[in-house]
Amino acid sequence: MEAVDPEEILKDFSIDHLALLGEIIEIAIPLVKKTKEVDREKLMEMLLDYCMKEGIHRIFQILKVKSLQKLVSPTDFRLEEKWKEIEPKKFSDSVKKNRDPNKKYYPTKLIMTKMLMDYLGDKKLKDVLNSYDQSVLLMCCEDIDDLSSYSKDEKKKLDKDELIGAIMNNVNIIGINHLLQKLNVEELKEICKELGLTVDSTSVDILLESILEKKSYKQKKSSKEKPSKNKPKIESGISKIDLNQWYNKEDLEQWLKDKAKEDEELKEIKISGKKSQLIDRIIKVLNGEIKESMKKGKKKRSRSRSTERSKEGDKKRKKK
């Protein structure tokens, strides 16, 4: 996932749009004392703080219970005293019987999220994450699906800085998205114009993506293939549209039957099926894909037969 910096995104917004965002999230718009104009620097700080807090909160909501338990376990939290307060006071008899007195019972996911948010306070998330073991950070990254493209071996090679960077980037992306999603389509289009972006769409997702990536978006014109004016022969280059338009199911089945008779390698080809399946099969025959797959299948079958024969021979020898 490409790195996203909310400050880099917001710095090019007009003061009017920054103030609009401030009003939407209901923060007191800071003013310069002398001029009574909007204090851009302080407003930016407030908006970035909002993005960070919202991003962190939503990341905690995404994390699985086991990861949250790991995050609230360190002694820094001093949670041992709070544990009893957090646990429900009333339990049914069946629950009481099954409760292990030596086991630490964690609070609910909602409460753990609140505890973590309270613990963070004014601390920097990056510094707090740095206090955790690499294994805990890896669990968090896997929960937010930031490492889905990595193999197990590649994951093991990632250091703490890389894992923390992945979590922080997700916080930034989620935070700025949450802020900008509060704007309507017209307001997002105005911002695109301000940034010099041409966006040929009224989709909120596309407008947001253009703003975050600072890229214009031009909608691709649908190039629907039209059927031929005259009935074409079934040969290499024929389109699926022509096969569907000019030939009925019986014609397609007959063509496959004829091919199976003509070509020894295609004698096992399947003739029946839906019209769409027959069309796909014909295209594969014309492209040589069916023959290739059949050759591979024969190789696999010949191996399995030889192993079966050897097993049968072993059995006979044992009987003797």
N, C-alpha and C positions, 0 to 999 in steps of 0.2 A: 504494500500500500504506500503510495507516494506521501511524503511529508506535507502536512498542512499547518500553516501558521496563521491563526486568526488575526493577529496584528497586521500581517502582510495583506490580508484580504480587506480588513476594515479601513486601513490607512488611506485608501483611494476613494472612500465614500465621501459624498458631500456632507457638510455639517448638518444640513437639513435632514438627510436620511439617518445620520447617526443620532440626531435628536429624536427622530421618529421612533427609532428602535428603543431609545431610552424611555420614551413615553409608553410604548407598548409593554415593556417589562416593568413599568411603574417604578422608575428610579427618579429621584429628584435631579433635574438637569442642572449641573453646576454652571455658574456664571462667573465671568471675570468681573471683579468688584468695580474697577474703574469704568469699563465700557458697557457693562451689563450684557455683553455678548456671551454666547455659549463657550465655555472653556473646553475646547476640543481635546486637549491633553487629558484632563481629568475625566471627561466623558468616555474617552477611549479606555482609560484604566478601568472604569466601572463596567463597561460592556465586556471587556476581556475577563474581568473577574467573574462576571455572570456566566460567560462561556465556560470558564474553567470549572466552576462549581456545578453547573448543570451537566457538563461532560463527565465529571467524576461521579456524580450521583447516579447517572444512567449507566456508567460502567459497572458500578457496584450492583446495580439491579440485574445486569447481564450475567455477572459472575455466578457460578454454581455454588450451592451451599457449602461444599467441601472447601472451595477456595476461600470463601468468606470466613469459614472457621479457622483456616490457617492464618488469615489476616488479623483476626481478633485474638489469636492465641498468645502473642508475645507478652511478657510481663510488663512492658511499657504501658499497656492499657490498664493495668491494675484491676482486672475484671473479676478476680476471685471473690472480692467482697460484694460485687454487684450481682454475681451469678444468682444468688438466692432471691434477690429483689426482682430480677428479670423473669425468673421462672414463674409460671402460673401458681397461685397459692392453692387452688383446689384441683385435685385429681380424682378420677374415679377409682374404685377399689381395684379393678383389673389393671389399670395403669400403675397404681402403687405397687402391686405385686411384681410387675415386670421391671420395675425400675431398679437399676444396679446402683447401690449406694457409693460404689467406688468409681463410677463412671461420671465424666464431666458432661452434663447435658447443656448443649448450646441453646441460646435463644433463637427465636424465629429469624428468617432471612430479613424481614422488614426491620426488626430491632437491631440486628447486626449491621445493616446498612446505615442506620441512624447513628449507632455507636461509632462507626468508622468516620462518618461525616463530622460528628462532634469532636472526635479525637484529632482529626486533621486541623480543624479550626483555621488558624492563619499559617499553619506550617505549609511548606512547599511539598507537593505530592512527590516530586522527583526525589527529594531527600528522604521522605518516609519510605518510598519503595526501595531505596538503596539499603535500608536496614533489614530487608528480608532476604532469605536464602534464595539462591538461583532456582531451586526446585519449585518454590512458591510462585515466583514470577513466571515460570514456565507454565504452571497450571493456569494462571490468570490469562496469559496470552492464548492458550489453547481454548479457554472458555469464550474469549471474544473473537475466536476464529481468525486470528491474525497470522497464524503459522500453518494454515491448512495446506499451503503449497510446499511446505518443508517436509523432508523425510525424517524419520526418527534419528538417524545419525546426524543430519544437519541441525536438528533441534539441540542435540547434546553439545554441539560446537558453539552455540550462541552464548555470548558472555552477558553479564548483568546489564551492561550499558545498552546492548542491542535489545534486550527484553524490556528494559525500562523505556527505551525509545519507542518501541512498538506500542506499549500501553499508553504513553503520553500522546502519541500521534492519534490513537483512537479517541482519547479524551478530547483532543483539539477538534477532530472531525465531528464528533457527536455534538460537542458544545456549540460550535459555530453553525452547524446545521439546525440545531434546536432554536438558536436565536433568529436566523434568517427565515425559517419556516413560519415565523409569526407575521411576515409580510405577505400581502396578497399578490396576485399575478401582475397587476399593473405597476405596483411598487417595485417588484423585482425586475420588470422590464425597464423601468426608469433607471434603475441602478446599472443594468447592462449597458444602456445608452451612455450613461456617465463614464463607464469604464471603457467605452469605445468598442463594445461587443455587439455583434449582429446575431441575434438569436431568433431563428425562424420557428418559434414554437410558443404555445401557451401552457406547456406542461411545467408545473412547479419544480419537479425533479430535474428537468433539463435546464431550466433557468438557474436553479441552485448550482448544478454541476458546472455550468458555464461561468458563474461568478467565482466559485471556489477554484476552478482550474484556469480562470481568465482566458477562456477560449470561446470563439464564436461557434455557433451551431447552425448549420444549414440542413434543412430536412431533405432527405433523399427522395427524389421523385420515383414513384413506383413504376417500375418497368415491367408491366405485365406482358408476358409473351402471348402473342396471338396465334391462333391455328393457321395453317397454310390454306391458301385459297383453293388449291387443288389437292386431291387425295394423294399423299406421298407413299412410296414403297416403304415396307418395313426393312430398313437397312441402317447401317451405321450413320449417326447424325440425326436420325428422326427424334423429335421431341416427345415428351410425355403427353403434352397437350394434343399433339396430332394423333397419337395412339388412342387417346381417350375420345377425341372428336370424330375421327374417321373410321374407327374399328369397334365393333361390338365384342362382347366377352367371348362369343363362340369363335369369332375370327382369330382372336388372340390365342385361344386354346389350340386351335387348328395349326397356327403358326408354330407353336411350341412342339406339338406332336410331330409335325413335318421335320423340324430341326432335330428332334430326338432320333428320328429314323435315319436322317442324313448323316449325322455325326455320332460316331460310336461313343465319344467322350460325354455326350449329352443324353445318353439313353436313360439315365436315372433321374433326369430333370423332372421336377414336379409340374404337372399340367393344370391341376385344379387350384381353386382359390378365388378371392375377390378380384374384381377387375383391376383395382389399384395394385394388387399384389402381382398380377399377371404382367402389368405394364412395367413394374419395377424389375421383374424377372427378365423380361425381353430386353430392356435396356442393359442389364448386366450381361446377358448373353452376347449382345452386340459389342459390348466393351471388353469382352473376354474375361470378365470377373468370375462367371460361373465355372468356367473350365479350371481356372486357377484354384478356386476353393475346392473343387472336386478332386483335383490332383493331390492337394494337401490332405484331404479326407482319406484318400486311398492309402497314402503313406502311413497315416496313423493306424488305419485298420490292419494293414499288413504287419505292422509291428505287434499289434495286440494278438493277432492270430499266431504269430511265431512264438510269442511268450506262452500262449495257451497250449500250443503243441509241446513245448519244452516241459511245461508243468505236467501234461498228460504222460509224457515219457518218463518223467521222474516217478510218477505214481506207479506206472507199470513195473519199473525197475525195483521199486520198494516191495511190490507184491511178489516178485520173483525171489 
